[in-house]
Amino acid sequence: MAIERVLIVGATGNIGVSAAIASLRTGREVLAVVRNAASAEKFFTNVGTKEGITTVEADVTARDGMQKVVDRVKAGELPGFQHVYACVGLWLVTPVHEVSDEQLRRHMRIGFESNFFAYRATLLYLLAQPSPTTFTACTGSADTSGYAGLTGPTQGALVAMLNAAIFENQHRPNSQLRINEARLNIRVEVDAEAEKHGVMKASEYAKVYEGILEREEIEGSRVVVEGPGDVHELRAEKKLKG
Ligand SMILES: NC(=O)c1ccc[n+]([C@@H]2O[C@H](COP(=O)([O-])OP(=O)(O)OC[C@H]3O[C@@H](n4cnc5c(N)ncnc54)[C@H](OP(=O)(O)O)[C@@H]3O)[C@@H](O)[C@H]2O)c1
């Protein structure tokens, strides 16, 4: 069987590195979207290898940035993929009433739009694949905890977008696509930083994405991690409440 590949959008961050480690551990290759060569080097260092990884530079915040990547895949200039992991984002712990217009737009653009663009650009490509495919996005608890200022609204928008995507997918005849939300309610960092700060390592959190990739019953689900035990016994609950 041909080797599968995971397209990671937001690859160079803590969660992107975790998704890359999971992909490689499950025998898949990685197509990592990076901002520039420096980001790519940081990514290789944090993943611990270059083997099985192709990088492509793109502006994921631009409305056509991810579409251009998919067009290059279709043209055979980049390797194909069967799975997508979207985890572009940033923190803004500023009281909501102090957020400037510029900050508001920047955070919605990076934290929500980039992940939305990744979904919009890859959906039809994923549906056209002959084998089962997945789309996963990382969210956190900021939308319900109220913590972290504007981070919550960007995550909340992404949560709602995933609900709509799941609903549409479940009404699509014969879809082989699984859409899931990886909801992370604790701090994860690349291994070297996690050790310094006493938080969960990206290589440990990778077990969650390994499960999402490998377990076909995880579909239309939110996979919640609130503590270390949750990476061993996955807590997958259906997202749509009817
Ligand atoms: N880490 C956690 O514990 C945690 C917990 C809950 C939820 N989450 C969510 O998961 C997502 C990723 O978190 P993370 O910790 O991996 O964040 P991160 O380490 O800051 O990485 C964010 C990613 O987004 C990219 N990015 C940020 N601004 C960009 C811009 N203007 N243009 C292009 N790319 C940009 C970064 O690229 P560069 O590397 O080039 O900067 C990086 O790939 C976020 O939405 C976050 O809210 C994370």
The ligand as an ORCA input file, in Angstrom:
! r2SCAN-3c Opt
* xyz 0 1
  N      -0.002     24.588     22.909
  C      -1.051     24.391     23.676
  O      -0.941     23.969     24.840
  C      -2.444     24.669     23.177
  C      -3.521     24.434     24.036
  C      -4.817     24.642     23.575
  C      -5.027     25.095     22.293
  N      -3.958     25.333     21.484
  C      -4.236     25.865     20.161
  O      -3.510     25.202     19.151
  C      -3.074     26.134     18.173
  C      -1.563     26.045     18.039
  O      -0.961     26.266     19.293
  P       0.626     26.213     19.425
  O       0.946     26.135     20.855
  O       1.153     25.186     18.475
  O       1.000     27.663     18.900
  P       2.412     28.162     18.393
  O       3.499     27.286     18.922
  O       2.474     29.612     18.668
  O       2.339     27.902     16.808
  C       1.396     28.556     16.026
  C       1.578     28.195     14.580
  O       0.893     29.203     13.840
  C       1.847     29.857     12.988
  N       1.580     31.292     12.894
  C       1.336     32.150     13.903
  N       1.182     33.393     13.402
  C       1.364     33.297     12.055
  C       1.329     34.227     10.984
  N       1.099     35.527     11.178
  N       1.567     33.783      9.744
  C       1.800     32.474      9.522
  N       1.843     31.535     10.495
  C       1.616     31.952     11.747
  C       3.207     29.631     13.612
  O       4.227     29.795     12.633
  P       5.737     30.205     13.056
  O       6.315     29.015     13.751
  O       6.394     30.518     11.777
  O       5.586     31.384     13.977
  C       3.035     28.202     14.104
  O       3.171     27.275     13.045
  C      -3.555     27.509     18.649
  O      -4.755     27.829     18.019
  C      -3.777     27.322     20.112
  O      -4.766     28.194     20.621
  C      -2.691     25.128     21.892
*
